[in-house]
Structure formats: C-alpha cells, structure tokens
Amino acid sequence: MAAPKLYAGAKLREVRTRVGLTQKDFAAKLGVSLPYLNQMENNNRPVSTSVVLSLAQEFGLDVTELSSGDGERLVSDMREALADPVFSGDMPPLADLRLAASNAPALAHAFLDLHRAYRQTHERLASLDEALGREDARARPSPWEEVRDFFHYCDNYIDAVDRAAEHFATAEGRHQNIRVAAVSALANIKVKVVFADTDTLRRHEPEAGLLHISTRATPQSQTFQMLLQVALLRQDPLLEATLDLARFHTNEARAIAKIGLANYFAGAALMPYAAFQRAAQDTRHDLEQLATRFGASIEQVCHRLSTLQRPGAKGIPFFFVRVDQAGTITKRHSATRLQFARFGGACPLWNVHRAFEQPGQFLRQLAETPDGVRYISLARDVSKTGGRFGAPVRRYAIALGCEVKHAPDLVFADGMDIARDVAFEPIGISCRICERKGCHQRSVPPLERQLSVDPDVRGVLPYAVN
C-alpha cells in the first residue's frame, strides 16, 4: 500500500518563523522554489522527501514532528463538538475537518473554545440557582478543563520541566536512591521530612520548616510527594515561567496547572527520561519490571511512558487513560491517532472497564477503531486504599496501549494473534460520534446518521442506523 502523502504546512510555517527566515531564504535553504514552498505551506502540495531531509539537515528538525498527533487531536475534538445537537444539518466531511486542522489550527482551536463556552453557558442556564446573581457567571472554560487542554495540546511533554527533573535525578541522584536525594534536597533548603500517621498525604509547614508525609501511603507515593515538594520549592522560577507562557485565564487554572507541573517534575525525576527510555526498551516495556527498577507504581510507569515524546528521542507513541467506576475519564493522553472523548465516558467495549471485574490482573485486548487503525491495549485496576480500616477506597482502572505495529517491542503482546482479523474487537470513541451501525452496547444513536424506526421489528437496538 502506498505511503500516505505528508501535508505539514502549519509545521513548515512554524519552523520558518522560529528560525526567523523569509519565505525566499527558507526556500533557498530547503532547495526548492519560492512558489513551491508557498504551496507546501498552504497544504496545496505535500512535503517532499527531499524537503524532509533538508529540514533535518539544515535545521535539526525531528521529522516525526511533521506528523505529530496534534492534527488528529483537533479533528477528533471538532468531530465531537460538531456532534452536539445544536449543530443541525449534516456533519462536515472528514476531509474538510482535516484541512481546517492542518491549514488553520488557530481557527480550529477558536471554534473549540467557542463551543466549550456555549456548553458552559447552557449548563449555567440549566442551573439558574447557581448562576443567578453571580458576578463571575461568564462563559469561560472551567479551570480544570483549561489545564487539561493545556497538557493535551502540549502532547503531555513539557521539555524544560522534563530536562530539569532529569538533571536533578542524575546530578543530585548520586545517592543512587532518588528518595534519599529528595530528602537531601529538602534538607539543603531547611525543610525536614517527618513521617506521620495521618490521612493527609502531604502537608508542608513553611514557618516550621517541616514536610509531613503520611505513613499510610505506599512507599512509591511517599517518594513522589517528596519530589513534588522539591519541585514547588526549588523549581518555582521554572514553573512560574512555564505558567507565564501558558497564559491561563484564571488564577485557579494557574494554581491547578502549577500542581500539574510539579507532578510532572516528580514523575520525570523518579523516572529520568534517558534512563527510563533505555530501561523501557531493554525490558520491552514490562510495566512490573520498570516499576520495581524505578520504585514507582504501575500507574506512574504507564503515565511516564505516555510522556516520552522528546524531540529527537521519542519513544513509542502510547495512549494512557484512567477511568472511575462510572466510566468517567479522570486522566487522558494520547500520542497515537486514538483520541478520547472530551465529554462523557469511554467506549464500553474497551477492556479498561472490565479491569474492575478482575482486580490485580493485567487484561490484554486487540482492538480496531472505526477508521481501521488497530491497537493493543493493556488494562488493570489501580484501586487505592485509605491506609486504615474504614477508610474509603478510591477505585480506578488504567489502560495503556499503542498501535499494533509496535507489538514486537511489547512484552505484553507476546502470544497474541495479531495476524487474524477476527482477533480485533471493534471499539469506538464516543457513542455520539461512533459510526458503527450494529454495536450491541450503543447507549445513544450516532448524531451523524439517519435512523429508521420500525414498530414491527425489534433487534438489538430499537432502531436501525442507516
């Protein structure tokens, strides 16, 4: 099958702007004519192989950036937004959405912001008892959604924070134990770590110079929380500079994002990029071996694998998701073409939901999305106890996966029959936008399709999808 043509006009314009060259000078560097460059930047022509090579040689560009998942994320998000009943009429063709995502990504983001504002206004009107009389009842993304989208469109990789964490782990991790390094780093700034039998996982008392860590937490969580506090205290200028660039709309969003960045630092220090990537390759991404080697939990390892997107040193593009028992997605990221629904839950046919039924076990699944892309997915429950009798248990399940073409690099793919078409289960993204006609688990009709209702016929569903 012929390789798909590569259209990357937005990325070409971004590179040219970054290096400060005119179109004429940029064309000369790439060895193409000015009209040809203009056509590539406007996606009227695909990027040729010779141009890709020139970008790598002249500007050191990681060519995998040309086919990053940002366009697919935008297309998926626009499709979901356009499935809203407020948009009457036919769904725009997929080709048009892809053109908008590649040619005018800023316009696509503006459309998504507008739709999000509409949704929030609609929700406020549906709960007037909360909205009436409030001075801040303006339509704007919630702080949580704004932060979620920030990490989503950063590809869940923050280069400056990641490298700072790696430097901390290698330069100050000379103790050969990152936990000891964290305690030492805090001691150097007059903060003493005290372990206490308390429900509160972490509490910092600046005036007393104390950091209380709960003895009820797992050792992995304790180390993570100490590293998080190191980030907040020793990396504050870096975190604040990153937040300045993000330009969040509210102080609440900025505060949430700062905790998110500190969490990112902690994970990256616990599992330094280069060392972790080598170990992942050596163990063929064996989650349990990686967890043991780096003193991390299975969830922390999965999350870290989904962030290995450093330009020039990218790992396997994974998706990572965490859901609660109601199916609500509480964490999500995808460096693959599979994108999760922004609203609502995940596809009920996905194995992540079955993980609650078999606690403590890894569940494997071969799956195919409606666009024909095939994936391998590994799911497991990650329930978290309160550390004492009677404490509530937080129940979650996580899934980690990638396209099946990476199966040789995955120990958990061994023995799976990836050569048989029938081995792949059909899954979707969200019932509202899923194109499958005969799904026995469909909860609502697809908004892109016409329905036929026959009172004399009752199949799996009370209607037929045309």
N, C-alpha and C positions, 0 to 999 in steps of 0.2 A: 504494500500500500504506500502511495506517495506521501512523503512528509508534508504536513500542513505548512502553508506559507506563513511567514512571520511578519505581522504588522505591528510596529512599535513606534509609531510617530511621536506619541507623548514622551516616551523614554528618550528618543533622539533629541527632542527639544530640551528636555531636562538636562541631558549631558552637555549640550551646546551652551546652554545658559550657565551651567555650573563652571565650565572652563572659560567663559567669557569670550566666545568667538562669534563672529558674524556668520551668517549662512555661507557667504562666499569663502571665508577662511576655513570653516568647518568642512565644507565640501572638498576643498583642496587637501585637507588633512586625510579625508576618507578616500580620496582618489576618484571622486565622482563629480559630475557636472552640477552646477547650481540648480537647474530645473529638476534634475533627478533627485537631489536632496530635498527640494521643496515638495516633490510628490511623495517621498517617503515620510516626511514629517507630517503630511496631511493624510497619510494612510491610503493614498491613491496607488501606491506601489509597495510591495513587500520589501523588507530589508534583505538585501542580497548577502550571500555567503562572504563575499569579499569585503563588504562593509562591516559585517560582524567581526571578521578577523582584524580589520583596521581599528575598530573600536577597542578591541582587546590589546592590540599592539601599541597604538598611539596614546590611548587614554587609560589603559589598565582596567577596562571595564570587565566585570564578571558577566559574561554573556548570558548566564542564566537569569540575570535581572531583566533581560529583554522579554522574557516570557514569564514574568512573575505573576502570582495569583491575584494581584490587585484588580485586574480587569474582570476576572471571573467572580471575585467577591462583589464587585459593583453590579455585574449582570444579575447575579443571584439576588442581591438586595433589591434591585429595581423590579425584578420579576415578582418578588414577594410584595413589594409596595403596590405595584400595579394590579395585583390580585385583590386589593381592597375593593369592596363593593361600591365605594364612592366613584371609582372609575368605571363608568358604564361604557358599553361598547367592547369591541374586540381588543385583545391584548396585542400590543405592537409586536411585529415579528422579532424573533430572537436575533436575527441579523442586525436589525435596527438598534437593539439594545447593546449589542456588542460594538457597533460603530460609535454609539454615544459613550460607552465606557472607554474606548480606546482613543477616540478623537477629542472628546470633550469631558474628561473625567471631573473637572471642576463643576461643570454643569450637572453631571450625574450626582455628585455629592450634594449640590444645592437642592436638587429635586428630592433626594432622600431626606435632607433636613426639613424641607417644606412638608413632606408627608408626615414626618415624625411630629412636627408642630401641629399639623392637623389632628393627628391621633390624640395628642395630649389635650388639645382644645376640646375634642369630642369627649374625652374621658372626664374632663373637668365639668363640662355641661351635664354629663350624666351623673355627677355627684355634686350638685349645687351646694349642698350643705358644707362642703369643704371649700368650694371656690368662691362663694359669695362673700364679699366684704374683705377679701384678702388683697393686699396691695401687690403681692408678688404673683398674682394669678395670671401671669403672662405665659404665652405658649413658648416653651423652650424645652430642650431635651433635659431629662432628669440627670442629676449629677452622675448617677450610676451608669446610665446609658451613654453619656458623653465619654466617660472614662473607658467603658467597654469598647466603644468605637475607636477611641484613640489607639489602644493596643491592637485592635483588629486590623486597622489600616496601616499600622507600623509593622505588620507581618509578625507581631509578637516578638520582635527582636529590637532591643534598644542598644545600639552599638557602644555608645560612651559608657553606659552603666555596666554593660556586659564586660567590657575590657577593664574597667576599674575593679570589678569583682574578681576577675581573673588575676589581675595584678596583686590584689590583696591576698588571694589564696596561694599564689606562688612566692611572692616576696615575703609575706608575713606568715605564710603557712610552713615556715621552716621547722616548726614543731612537729611536722608530719602528722598533725592532727588538727583539723580545722576548728574543732570545738575548743581546743586549748588556745589556738590562735585568736578566736573570738574573745575568750575570757581575757587573754593578754592585751588585746587591742583596747578593750573596755577599761582594763586596769590602767593603761597608759594615759587615759583621759579622766582618771579618778572616778571610775564607776565600778563598784564592786557587785559581782553577781551573787545573789543569795537565792537558794532554792527553798521554796515554802510549800506547805501542804494547803493549797488554795485552789478554788475553781478558776480564778483569773489566770489565764495562760501566761501573760507577761504584764508587768507593771513597773514603769520607770519613775523613780522619785528623784528629780534633778537636784533639789535642795540637799537631800541626804546623800546623794551620790550612790544610790542603790538601784539595782535592777533585779526585781523579783521574778523568778521563773518557777512555774508550777511543777512540783514533783509528780503530779498526776498525769502530766503529758508524757508522750513517748520520748525516748532519747533523741529521735530524729526531729521531733517538733521543738524540743528544748534548744537544740543546736541552731535550728532555723530561726527561732525567735531571737537568739542572741546575735546572730548575723544581721537580722533585720534591724536590731537596735544599733549595731555598728554602722549600718548604712545611714540611719537617721541622724546619728551624732557626728560621724566622721566624714560622711559624703554629702552633707547638707548642701554645700555650694553646687555640686554637680546635679543633685536632684532638683534644686531650685532653678538652675539654668535650663534643665530639660523641661521643666514645667513652664518656664517663660516662653520657650519655643512652641509649646503646645497651645498656648492661648486659650485656656479653658474659660467658659463663660461665667462661672460662679466660683466663689471661694470654696463651696462644698465640693465641687468637682475637682478642684485643685488639691484639696486635702485628701480626697479619696485616691487621686492619682499618685500623690506622694507616697501613700502607704503601698500602692501598687508597685511603684518603682523600687521602694525599699524591699518589698517581697521579691522583686525581680533580682535585685542585688544579692539577696540572701541565697536564692536558688542558684545563681551563677557562681557565687563564692563556694557554695557547698559542692557544686559540680562544675569546675572551671572548664571553659569552652574546649580548648585543645585537648586536655587530658580526658575529658568526658567523651569527646567525639572519638578519640582513639580507642578508648575502652568500649564504646558502643560498637565500633567496627570489629574489634577483636572478639567480643562476645556474641556477635551477630544480634545485637540489641536484646540480649537476655535481661529482662527487667529485674529479675531477682538477683542476678549476679551484680548488676550495676548498683542496685540498692545496697547490697552488702558492701561493695567496694567503696562507695562514697558515703556510707552512713546516712542514706536518705530513705524516704518511704517510696512505695511503688507509685503513688500519685505524684510525688515530687519528681521522680525519674521520668514519668510519662510527660509531665508538663515541660521538663527541661528538654526532652527530645523534640518537642514541637517548636522550640525556640532556636534550633541550630540552623539559622538562616544567615550567618555572617557572610557578606560578600566575599567571594574568592575562596570560601571554605565551608560551603553549605553541606549540611547533612541530608539524609533522606527527608523529603517533604512529608511530614506526618500531619494528620489531624488529631486533635485531642479534645475531648468533651467530658464534662461531668454533669450528671443529672440527679435530681432527687427522686423520691418515690412517686411523686405526681407526674414525673416526666419533664419537669421544668428544667431547662438548661441553666446551670449555675456558673459554669465555665465553658468557654468555647474558643477554639482557634483552629484554623485550617490553613496549612501551606499547600494543600492539594486543591484540585478542582472541586472537590466536595465542599459545599458551603452550608452552614447550618442556618435554620430559620431564625430570623431576628425576633420574631414574636411567636409565642406558643411553644409546644414541645417538639421533640424529635420524632422521626418515623417509628411507629410502634413495632415494625418488623425488624428493627435493628437489635442486635444481640445485647446492647448495653442495658436494655430493660429487663432481660432475662437474668442478669447478673444478681439481682436481688433474690432470685429464687434459689441460687446455688452459691451461698456465701463462701468466701475463701478459695474459690476456684477461678481459673482463667477460662473464659469461653472464647472460642475462635469462630469466625464467620467469614465466608466468602460472599461478597455482595456486589450487586450491579445496580447503578443508578439509571434513571430513565435516559440519560444521554449516552448510555452504553459503556461508561467507564467502570472498570472493575477494581474492587478494593479488597484488602484483607483487613479484618478488624479483630482486635483483642479486647475483651471487656472483663471487668472484675468489680466486685463491690468493695468499697473502701469505708465501711461504717466506722464511726469514731465514737468511742465511749467517753463518758464524762470522768472516768478515773476513780469513781467511788460508787458504792451501792446506791441505787435510787436516782443516780444522775441520768438525765436524758441522753439517749443515743442519737447521734446525727447520722442518718443513713444516706449514702450516696453510692453511685456507681460511675465508673470511668470507662472510657473506651479510647484506644489508641489504634491508629491504622494508617495505611498508605495504599497507593496503587499497587496492584498485584505484580506489576513488573519488577518490583523490588523484593519479591519473595525470596530469592537466593540469599539476600543479606539479612534475613529474619529467621531466627531460630524457631520462633513460634509458627512459622509457615511450613516447617518440615512435616512431611507426610500428608499434606492437604492436596486434594486432587484438583489442582488449578487448571489442568488441561481439559476438564469436562465442563461444558457449558451449563449442564443442569446442576452443577455443584454451587452455582452462584445464585443466591437468593435476591429477588427483586426488592429494593428499598427505594425510598424517596426522600424528599427534604421536608415538605410540609404538605398535608392533605390539600390545602387550598391551592397549591400550585403544582401538585404532582399530576403528571399526565397519564398515569396508569389507569386503565379502564376497569379491570376486573379485580382490584385489590379487595380481599376479604376483610381487611382491617380499616378500611376507609371510614373516617369519622364524619367528614363533611364533603359535599360534592366539590369537584375542581371548578374554580371560577372561570377557567379559560375554556370550558367545554359546555356544549349544549346537552341537556338532559332529556331523556324520554321516559315518561311515566305511564305504565300500562297497568290499570287496576286489576286486570285478569292474570297478570304474571308476577310472581314474586321469586326473585333469585336470591343471591347472597345479599344484594342491596335492593332497596325498594325502588330503584330507578336504574336506568341504563345510561352509561356515559357514551355519547357519540364521538 
